[in-house]
Amino acid sequence: MVRPRSTPSYRIDPFDLRLFAAVVEEGTITAGARQIHLSLAAASARLQRLEHEVGARLLHRSKSGVTPTDAGQTLLRHAGNLQREIDTLHAEMAAHARGVRSTIRVLCNTAAMTEYLPPLLGRFLVEHPDVDIDLRELGSQDVLQAMHQERADIGIVGDYVGLAGLETHPFREDQLVCLAPKSGPKFGKRCVNFLDLLDHPFVGLPGDSGLSRFLQSQALHFGRTLHHRVRVRSLDAVVRLVADGVGIAVVPERAAQRLATDQMVSRRLADQWARRQLFLCTTGNAPLSVSASALLGFLAPADHSAGS
C-alpha cells in the first residue's frame, strides 16, 4: 500500500509518465514495459517510485492485469497533456537546431483565420524567413481563456468577450451576413434578424469551429438551436452548398463578398452582436519575444485597412 506523504515533491520523470501511459494502454505492466523497451523489473521499480512520488496508489493490480485508480486516471489525463507539451518542445528545439529562431503561437476566431490573416501572415513570413507561426482557430471565449493561461503569444478575439487583464489593439471590423439561395426563403431587402433564421435549415462549419460555437450560443439565448443539414470543413464549401439550395448560412461578410454568386442573396444580420470589432490581444504578464513583437506590430498598424 502506498502511504500518502505529507508534502509530495512531485519530481516526476517524463519517462515514467510514458511508461505509466503505456501500461494503462496495454493493460499489463509486462506489455507496457515491452512497448517502451524496458525490462519488467525496471518497469515495476519505476512505477513504485512514481507512486511514491505522487503519494497515491495509481494502479489496481490483479491476475488479469492492471487498471488505473482514480488517482491514476487523473495522472493519465495530465500525462497526455504533458507529453504533447514535450513533443511541442522537441519540435521547437529542432527548429532552433535548423536555424529557425522562434515560433509564434497565434490563436484566433474563424473570421480572422479565413478572411484576414492569410495574406498578412504570408507577407510577414516571407519577410521573416527565420520565424514559424503556430496558428490555431478557436472561439473567442476559448482564445481568451488560453491567453490568460499564457498558452499563446497573440490572440484575436471579438469585442463581445471580456478583455480585462489583456493588452489590446484594434484589428478589424467583422460583420456577419446571412447567405440564402435565390430559390430559398425571402428576407428583407437590407438586413434580417437572426431569430428569423432559426426556422430554416443551415449549412455550417464543424461544431467545434469558433463561428459555429458562437452562433449556437446566440441561438440558445432564444431557447433555440440551429438545425444543420450538413457541416463542412471550409467556408468555400459552405457557400457552394448554399448556392445548390441545401440551406442558408451565416458567414463573415468578407467571405460572402469573396465567394457568393448570383445564385444567392446576402443580407446583413441586424443583431447588434453581428457587427464585431476584432482585437489583437496579449497578456502583458511577460515581454513578448522579438519575433512576436514584430508580428504584433505588423498586424496592428492602421495602414492595414479593413479592405486590404
C-alpha positions as CSV (number, residue, x, y, z in Angstrom):
1,M,0.0,0.0,0.0
2,V,1.3,3.5,-0.9
3,R,1.2,5.8,2.1
4,P,0.4,9.4,1.3
5,R,3.3,11.7,2.1
6,S,2.6,15.0,3.9
7,T,4.4,17.1,1.3
8,P,4.8,15.2,-2.0
9,S,7.8,16.5,-4.1
10,Y,6.2,15.6,-7.5
11,R,9.6,15.2,-9.1
12,I,8.1,13.2,-11.9
13,D,10.3,11.8,-14.6
14,P,8.6,12.3,-18.1
15,F,9.9,8.8,-19.0
16,D,7.9,7.4,-16.0
17,L,4.8,9.1,-17.4
18,R,5.3,7.5,-20.8
19,L,5.7,4.1,-19.0
20,F,2.6,4.6,-16.9
21,A,0.5,5.6,-20.0
22,A,1.9,2.6,-21.9
23,V,1.0,0.2,-19.1
24,V,-2.6,1.6,-18.8
25,E,-3.0,1.3,-22.6
26,E,-1.7,-2.3,-22.8
27,G,-3.4,-3.4,-19.6
28,T,-0.4,-5.2,-18.1
29,I,3.0,-4.0,-16.8
30,T,4.8,-6.6,-18.9
31,A,3.2,-5.4,-22.2
32,G,3.6,-1.7,-21.3
33,A,7.3,-2.2,-20.4
34,R,7.8,-4.1,-23.7
35,Q,6.2,-1.2,-25.7
36,I,8.9,1.3,-24.5
37,H,11.7,-1.3,-24.5
38,L,12.1,-1.7,-20.7
39,S,12.5,-4.8,-18.6
40,L,9.7,-5.9,-16.3
41,A,11.8,-5.5,-13.2
42,A,12.9,-2.0,-14.2
43,A,9.3,-1.0,-15.1
44,S,8.0,-2.3,-11.8
45,A,10.6,-0.3,-9.9
46,R,9.8,2.8,-11.8
47,L,6.1,2.5,-11.2
48,Q,6.6,2.0,-7.5
49,R,8.8,5.1,-7.4
50,L,6.2,7.0,-9.3
51,E,3.5,6.1,-6.8
52,H,5.9,7.1,-4.0
53,E,6.5,10.5,-5.6
54,V,2.8,11.3,-6.0
55,G,1.9,9.8,-2.7
56,A,-1.0,7.8,-4.1
57,R,-1.8,4.3,-5.5
58,L,-2.0,4.6,-9.3
59,L,-2.9,1.1,-10.4
60,H,-5.2,-1.7,-9.3
61,R,-3.2,-4.9,-9.8
62,S,-4.8,-8.3,-10.4
63,K,-4.0,-11.6,-12.1
64,S,-5.7,-10.4,-15.3
65,G,-3.7,-7.1,-15.5
66,V,-3.9,-3.6,-14.2
67,T,-6.4,-0.7,-14.3
68,P,-5.9,2.9,-13.2
69,T,-7.2,4.1,-9.8
70,D,-9.0,7.5,-9.6
71,A,-5.6,9.0,-8.9
72,G,-4.2,7.1,-11.9
73,Q,-6.9,8.4,-14.2
74,T,-6.0,12.0,-13.1
75,L,-2.3,11.3,-13.7
76,L,-3.1,9.7,-17.1
77,R,-5.0,12.8,-18.2
78,H,-2.2,15.1,-17.3
79,A,0.4,12.8,-18.7
80,G,-1.2,13.1,-22.1
81,N,-1.1,16.9,-21.9
82,L,2.5,16.9,-20.7
83,Q,3.6,14.5,-23.4
84,R,2.0,16.8,-26.0
85,E,3.9,19.8,-24.5
86,I,7.1,17.8,-24.5
87,D,6.6,16.9,-28.2
88,T,6.0,20.5,-29.0
89,L,9.2,21.4,-27.1
90,H,11.2,18.9,-29.1
91,A,9.7,20.2,-32.3
92,E,10.6,23.8,-31.4
93,M,14.1,22.9,-30.3
94,A,14.6,21.0,-33.5
95,A,13.6,24.2,-35.3
96,H,16.3,26.1,-33.4
97,A,18.8,23.5,-34.5
98,R,17.8,24.1,-38.1
99,G,18.4,27.8,-37.6
100,V,14.7,28.8,-37.1
101,R,15.0,31.2,-34.2
102,S,11.4,31.2,-32.9
103,T,7.8,30.0,-33.2
104,I,5.0,32.5,-32.5
105,R,1.8,31.0,-31.1
106,V,-1.3,32.7,-32.5
107,L,-5.0,31.9,-31.6
108,C,-7.9,33.5,-33.5
109,N,-11.5,33.2,-34.3
110,T,-13.0,32.0,-37.6
111,A,-13.2,35.4,-39.4
112,A,-9.6,36.2,-38.6
113,M,-8.4,32.7,-39.7
114,T,-10.2,32.6,-43.0
115,E,-10.5,36.2,-44.2
116,Y,-7.9,38.5,-42.7
117,L,-4.8,36.6,-41.6
118,P,-3.7,34.5,-44.6
119,P,-2.5,37.4,-46.8
120,L,-1.0,39.2,-43.9
121,L,0.8,36.2,-42.5
122,G,2.1,35.3,-45.9
123,R,3.8,38.7,-46.3
124,F,5.2,38.5,-42.7
125,L,6.6,35.0,-43.1
126,V,8.3,35.9,-46.5
127,E,9.9,38.9,-44.8
128,H,10.9,36.8,-41.7
129,P,12.3,33.5,-43.0
130,D,13.7,32.7,-39.6
131,V,10.2,32.6,-37.9
132,D,7.5,29.9,-37.8
133,I,3.8,30.6,-36.8
134,D,1.7,28.1,-34.9
135,L,-1.8,29.3,-36.0
136,R,-5.0,27.8,-34.5
137,E,-8.7,28.6,-34.7
138,L,-10.8,28.7,-31.5
139,G,-13.9,30.6,-30.4
140,S,-13.2,34.0,-28.9
141,Q,-14.1,32.8,-25.4
142,D,-11.6,29.9,-25.7
143,V,-8.9,32.2,-27.1
144,L,-9.5,34.5,-24.1
145,Q,-9.0,31.6,-21.7
146,A,-5.9,30.4,-23.5
147,M,-4.4,33.9,-23.3
148,H,-5.0,34.1,-19.6
149,Q,-3.3,30.7,-19.2
150,E,-0.4,32.0,-21.3
151,R,-0.8,29.3,-23.9
152,A,-0.4,31.7,-26.8
153,D,1.7,34.8,-27.6
154,I,-1.0,36.7,-29.6
155,G,-4.8,36.2,-29.7
156,I,-7.5,37.7,-31.9
157,V,-11.0,37.9,-30.3
158,G,-14.3,39.6,-30.8
159,D,-15.3,42.5,-28.6
160,Y,-18.2,40.5,-27.0
161,V,-15.8,38.8,-24.6
162,G,-14.3,40.5,-21.5
163,L,-10.9,41.9,-22.3
164,A,-10.0,42.9,-18.8
165,G,-6.4,42.0,-17.9
166,L,-5.2,41.9,-21.5
167,E,-3.4,44.5,-23.6
168,T,-5.5,45.0,-26.8
169,H,-5.1,46.7,-30.2
170,P,-7.9,47.1,-32.7
171,F,-7.5,44.7,-35.7
172,R,-10.6,44.6,-38.0
173,E,-14.3,45.0,-38.0
174,D,-16.3,41.9,-38.8
175,Q,-19.9,41.9,-40.0
176,L,-21.9,38.7,-40.1
177,V,-24.3,38.1,-43.0
178,C,-26.9,35.5,-44.0
179,L,-26.5,33.8,-47.4
180,A,-29.5,32.2,-48.8
181,P,-30.2,30.6,-52.2
182,K,-32.4,32.7,-54.5
183,S,-34.9,29.9,-54.6
184,G,-35.0,29.8,-50.8
185,P,-36.6,31.8,-48.0
186,K,-37.3,35.5,-48.7
187,F,-35.9,38.1,-46.3
188,G,-35.9,41.9,-46.1
189,K,-34.1,43.9,-48.7
190,R,-31.3,45.2,-46.4
191,C,-31.0,43.1,-43.3
192,V,-32.5,40.2,-41.3
193,N,-32.8,39.3,-37.6
194,F,-31.0,36.2,-36.5
195,L,-34.2,35.0,-34.8
196,D,-36.0,34.9,-38.2
197,L,-33.4,32.5,-39.5
198,L,-33.9,29.8,-36.8
199,D,-36.8,28.1,-38.6
200,H,-34.7,27.4,-41.6
201,P,-32.1,24.6,-42.2
202,F,-28.5,25.7,-42.1
203,V,-25.3,24.7,-43.8
204,G,-22.3,25.3,-41.5
205,L,-18.8,24.7,-40.4
206,P,-17.9,21.8,-37.9
207,G,-19.5,22.2,-34.5
208,D,-16.1,22.8,-32.8
209,S,-15.3,25.8,-35.1
210,G,-15.3,29.2,-33.5
211,L,-18.1,30.6,-35.7
212,S,-20.4,27.5,-35.2
213,R,-20.0,27.7,-31.4
214,F,-20.7,31.5,-31.4
215,L,-23.9,31.1,-33.5
216,Q,-25.1,28.2,-31.4
217,S,-24.6,30.3,-28.2
218,Q,-26.7,33.1,-29.8
219,A,-29.5,30.7,-30.7
220,L,-29.5,29.4,-27.1
221,H,-30.3,33.0,-26.0
222,F,-33.7,32.5,-27.7
223,G,-34.1,29.0,-26.2
224,R,-33.5,27.5,-29.7
225,T,-30.8,25.5,-31.5
226,L,-29.6,25.5,-35.1
227,H,-30.7,22.7,-37.4
228,H,-27.8,21.9,-39.7
229,R,-28.5,19.8,-42.7
230,V,-24.7,19.3,-43.2
231,R,-21.5,20.6,-41.8
232,V,-18.3,21.0,-44.0
233,R,-14.7,22.0,-43.3
234,S,-14.4,25.3,-45.2
235,L,-16.4,28.4,-45.9
236,D,-15.9,27.8,-49.6
237,A,-17.8,24.5,-49.3
238,V,-20.5,26.2,-47.2
239,V,-21.2,28.8,-49.8
240,R,-21.3,26.2,-52.6
241,L,-23.9,24.2,-50.8
242,V,-26.0,27.3,-50.2
243,A,-25.8,28.0,-54.0
244,D,-27.0,24.5,-54.5
245,G,-30.1,25.2,-52.4
246,V,-29.2,23.0,-49.4
247,G,-29.8,25.6,-46.8
248,I,-28.9,29.0,-45.5
249,A,-25.6,30.1,-43.8
250,V,-24.2,32.8,-41.6
251,V,-20.7,33.8,-42.6
252,P,-18.4,36.8,-42.3
253,E,-19.3,39.5,-44.8
254,R,-15.9,39.5,-46.3
255,A,-16.3,35.7,-47.1
256,A,-19.6,36.4,-48.7
257,Q,-18.1,39.1,-50.9
258,R,-15.3,36.8,-51.9
259,L,-17.4,33.7,-52.5
260,A,-21.1,34.5,-53.2
261,T,-22.5,34.1,-56.7
262,D,-25.6,35.4,-58.4
263,Q,-27.3,32.2,-57.4
264,M,-27.8,33.5,-53.8
265,V,-28.7,36.6,-51.8
266,S,-26.8,38.2,-49.0
267,R,-28.3,40.1,-46.1
268,R,-26.6,41.6,-43.1
269,L,-27.7,40.4,-39.7
270,A,-29.4,43.3,-37.9
271,D,-28.5,42.0,-34.4
272,Q,-26.0,44.2,-32.5
273,W,-23.7,41.3,-31.8
274,A,-23.4,40.6,-35.6
275,R,-21.1,43.6,-36.1
276,R,-17.9,42.8,-34.1
277,Q,-14.7,44.7,-33.6
278,L,-11.8,42.2,-33.6
279,F,-8.9,42.9,-31.2
280,L,-5.4,41.7,-31.1
281,C,-4.5,40.9,-27.5
282,T,-1.5,39.9,-25.4
283,T,-1.3,39.1,-21.7
284,G,1.2,41.8,-20.7
285,N,2.5,39.5,-17.9
286,A,5.7,38.8,-19.7
287,P,7.5,40.6,-22.5
288,L,6.9,39.2,-26.0
289,S,9.8,37.7,-27.9
290,V,11.4,39.9,-30.6
291,S,9.6,38.0,-33.3
292,A,6.2,38.1,-31.6
293,S,6.6,41.8,-31.0
294,A,7.4,42.2,-34.7
295,L,4.3,40.2,-35.7
296,L,2.1,42.3,-33.3
297,G,3.5,45.5,-34.8
298,F,2.9,44.2,-38.3
299,L,-0.7,43.3,-37.7
300,A,-1.7,46.3,-35.6
301,P,-0.8,49.4,-37.8
302,A,-3.6,51.4,-39.3
303,D,-2.2,51.1,-42.8
304,H,-3.6,47.5,-42.9
305,S,-7.1,48.7,-43.7
306,A,-10.2,46.5,-43.4
307,G,-10.3,46.2,-47.2
308,S,-6.7,45.0,-47.5
